[in-house]
Amino acid sequence: MTAQRPVVGKSPWLAFSQTAREAFGRAYPDQPVMLTHELAGHPLFSREALAILAERMPPASVEYNLGKLPLGVKPDETPDNGLTLGETVRTIDTNGSWVVLKNVERDTEYGALLDSALAEIEHLVLPATGPMLHREAFIFLSSPGSVTPFHMDPEHNILLQIDGEKTMTVFPAGDEALVPGEQSEKFHAGGHRNLAWNEDYLEKGTPFMLVPGEAILVPVKAPHFVQNGASVSVSFSITWRSDRSVAEGELHAFNALLRRRRLPVGKVSNRPETQKMRRFMYRVMRKVGF
């Protein structure tokens, strides 16, 4: 099981109101829900602060490209924007790009902001899915009109809109018509987050429009895509794993192992943390190199 990241400090900024925490508690962990937050205008999210942060981050922790992409773009067909990372952040208003800064919690100030925000909802998470594991934070910047293609993520995620507007369209997690079992198995074996897109899927999605001061809870592996509005968007994503999300990954990895050996695969339930025997079998088989 993934170890919990050490807490690095506490931010003086309150992220969520009592009303937002109550809404979160009613929806977590399985339903997307709109929340409000208090981090819009925080100095750590000024354009220059973000450019300085981006320039000191290791190359493996940044990703950026042209922003106007089809919903179903293949990872190897994503076009480069021809700029340095610092140039991209500082000129994001006009360069038509999309940027993600990964694992910003490794920076002391941003780590304190993450820890403080998660501490506000930890008492709601613990009884539902257990300890908050492998806590991470990401910052997304996108030019006007940018698109984040149809994809899924393995974490519990709250996306806080800091600047600009965007619409996130969220689809039900666990719908095998959208994400077949074999796709989940490849994903948990290190496959890319992007998913194949079909226009027929659209009727299953729910659009959530986000403006500064609003946020959305995105359940684990709920497919989604994002369309930016007419101005630059800055978003802060706070994420964590749980025994539930870890169990779901283990069970899909177990199915992949069985499928490779032409053995029957098992169903991953909506409470994967309760499938203890299959998880135990997977760990034993992995340990002995089966």
N, C-alpha and C positions, 0 to 999 in steps of 0.2 A: 504494500500500500504506500502511496506517495506521502512523504513527510510534510508536515505543515511548515510553511515558511516562517522564520522568526519575525516577530513584530519589531519594527525598527524605530517606531516613535508614534507620536499622536499629533494630528493636525488640530489647530484651534477652530477650524471650519466645521460646522455641523452640515452633514450631507442631506439627511432626510428628516422631514417633519414627522410628527406623530401620525398624521393622516396617511402619509406615504408608507410609513412602516406598517400600519394596519392593513393597507391595500396589498402590500407585499405579502404579509402573513396569510391573507386569504387565498392568494394565488399560488404561492410557492408550494411545491417545485414544478408543477405540471402545466400551469397556464400562463400565457403571456399577459402582461398587464401594464398599463400606463401608470407612471409614478411622477411625482415632482421632486426636485432636488434644489439645493442651495449653492451649488458650486459654479454656476455661470458667473463670469467676472473674476474668478480667482486668478491672481497674478501668475501662477504657474502655467496658465493656459494662454498667456499673451503670445502673439506671433513670434516675437523675438526670443522669449523664453523657450518656446518650442523649437525654434531653429537652433539655438545653442544646445539644447538637450539632444536634438537629432545629430548634430555634428560630433558629439562626444560619445555616441552610442556605437557599439561594435557592428560591423556590417551585417552579421547574421541576425541582428535584432531590428533591422529596418527592411521595409519593402515599399517600393514606390514605382508607379508606372502611369501611362496615360489613363485618364479617368473615364472617358466615354467608351464603354465596352458593352458588347451584347450580353444578355443575361446568362447565356450558356457558354461563355468563352472557355477554351481549353487552356490549362495553365501554361503550356509551352507556346501559346500563341498570344500571350499578353504583351502588348507593345511597350517598349522603353520610351521615356519622354526626352532623352538626350541631355538632361541636366544633372548637376550634382544634387545631393540631398539637401544641402543648405540652400542652394538656389531654388529648389523646388518648394521648400517651406516658405521662404521669404517672398516668392512670387506666385503663390498658390492661387491668388485672385485671378490671374490671367493665363497660367500655363496649362490649364486643362488636365490636371493630374490628381492622383489619389496616393495617399501616404499612410502607412501604419508604422508606428513606433511600438515595438514589442517589448514586453517585460520591463516597463519603465519603473516598476516597483524596486528594481535594483538600485535606482537612484534614491538617496536618502529622503529627499523632500517628497517625491512622488510616492515612495513607499509608505511614508507616514500618512499621506492622504488616503491611500488605499486601505491601510489598516484601520484608520479612524472610521471610514465609511462602512467597512465590513463589521466593525465592532458594534455599530448601531443596529444591525439586523441579526447578529449572531444568535441572540436568544430565540429568534424565530426559526432559524435554520437548524439548530441543534436537535430539537425534538422531531423534525421532519426527515432530515437526511444525515444527521450526525455532524461531526466536526467539519469545519471548513478547511479543506486540504489544498495544498499547492495553489495558494492565492497569487494571482497575477493581475497586471493592469496593462492596458493598451490605449494608445491615443491615435485617433483617425483624423486626418485632414483631407478634405476633398474640394476640388474646384467646383464652381457652378456647373450643374448638369452632369456631374460624374455619376457613375453606376458601379455599385459593388455587386458582382454577379451572384447568382443563385448558389448558395453554399450552406454548410452546417458547421457547427463548432462543438467540441467535446465537453465544454464547461457550462456550469451555471453562470449566467451573464446578466449584468445590469448595464445597459448602455445609457450614459448620461449625455444629453445634448448641451454643449457649452456655448457654441456660437453657430449662427446660421440655421437653416431648416433642412430636414431630410424626411423622407417617408420610408419606413421599413415595413415590408410586407412579410408577415410571418405565417408559416404553414405548420400544420400539426406534426408534432414529433411522433415517431413510431409508425407512420403511414408508409407501408411497404410499396404502395403505388408510386410514391415520391422517391423513396430511398429503399430499394430492394435489400434483402438480407445480405446478399453477396457484396453490395456496395458498402454496407456498414462494416463488413469483415475486412474489406480492402482499406477502408478509412482507418480502422483501428490497428492495421498493420503498417501504418505510415503513409497511406494514400492521401492525395490532395483533398482539400475541403470543398472544392468546387464540384457542383453536381450538374448532370445533364438537365437541360430545360425543355419543357414542352408547354406550349401555350394553353393546353387543356388544364394544366395545373392551376392556372390563375384563379379559378373559381373556388379553390380550396384555401386561398390565402386571405389574411386579414391585414389591411393596410393601417399603419399607425403613423401619423404625422407628428414629428418631434420639432419643437422650437426650444430655444434656450430656457433652461429651468425645468424641462421635462425629461423623462427617462422611460425606459421600457425594460421589463424583466423578460429575458428570452430563455425558455427552457432548454435543457441539454439536447443538442442535436435537432432542434426545431429548425427545419430549412427556412431560409429567408434570403431576400435580396433588398438592396438599398438604393434609392434614387435621391440624389441631392437636389436641393432647390436652386434658387437663382442667385445665391451668395455662397461664400466659402463656408463650409461646415467643419466644425471641430467637435469631436465626441471623445468622451473618456469612458472606457469599458473596464468595469471591475468584475473579475471572475474568480471562481473557486471550483474545486472538485469536491466530491462527496463519496461516501461509501456507495451510494447509488450509481453515480457516474462511473466510478472505478469498476464496479461490478458489471455494468453494462458493457464496458470495454472488454473486460475479461471474457464475458460470455460470447461476444462476437468473435474474439480471438480464438476461443475454444472451438466455435463452429468452423472457423477457417481451417484450423488444424484438422478437424474431423473431415471436412470437405476435401482437403488435399489427399486424404487417405481413403476417399470414397466411402466414408462411414456416415450413418444418419446424423444430421445436425439437430439441435434442440431449439425450442422456441425461447426467445428472450422475453420475459414477462415485463409488465409495467412496474414491477417491484423487483428488479434484478438482484438487489441486495439480499433478498430472502432465498435465492437459489444457491444455497450454501454448498450442497453436495456437488453440483456441477462446477462451481468455482474451485472447490477443493480438488476435483478430478483434473481440472485444467492446470492448476498449479503443480500437481504431482507429475502430470504428463510433460509439462514444460521443463520441469526440473530434471527428469530422466532423459530428456531429449527425444521424446516420442515424435 
